[in-house]
Amino acid sequence: MTIREKLEQYRALRVEVRNLEQRISDMQTQEVSSCDIVKMSSPEFPFTEHSSKVIGHAIDKTTLQKVVGIYKDRIEKAMAMLLEVETFISSVEDSEMRELLRLRYVEGLPWWKIPMRLEMAGDGGWQRRLVYGFLQNFENCPESPD
């Protein structure tokens, strides 16, 4: 996956993490079994009313734990990708480029709003070309030997 694709996934990853955390919370607060008392009547005449206890299907705790484990793994992977994107943006030396990347990919602003936020003129076309050119050069740049 290219850095541009990872940048474009940033906001969706944040939403996914929030949703998965909510699902985990919801699942952990669920009752293992449900029980209620209902009113019923005899099937034949005289239709006398009486109460009966009804017990619902129990949720298998091991299945529940497996699902929660899967969700936690997905959260870890998403958080790792979020960290990678944040690290990349922070590593950009040019302040203007960092702000362009942050406004577009982290905050999700459309290109036409970015010049207004940076107190620049234009409709965002120049900023878009600048970012895409930067990312293209970054992708084509050979890895530096460590």
Salt bridges, closest charged atoms under 4 A:
GLU8 OE2 - ARG4 NE 3.22
GLU16 OE2 - ARG74 NH2 3.47
GLU49 OE2 - LYS39 NZ 4.00
GLU84 OE2 - LYS6 NZ 2.44
GLU99 OE1 - ARG102 NH2 2.57
GLU107 OE2 - ARG102 NH1 2.17
GLU107 OE1 - ARG117 NH2 3.12
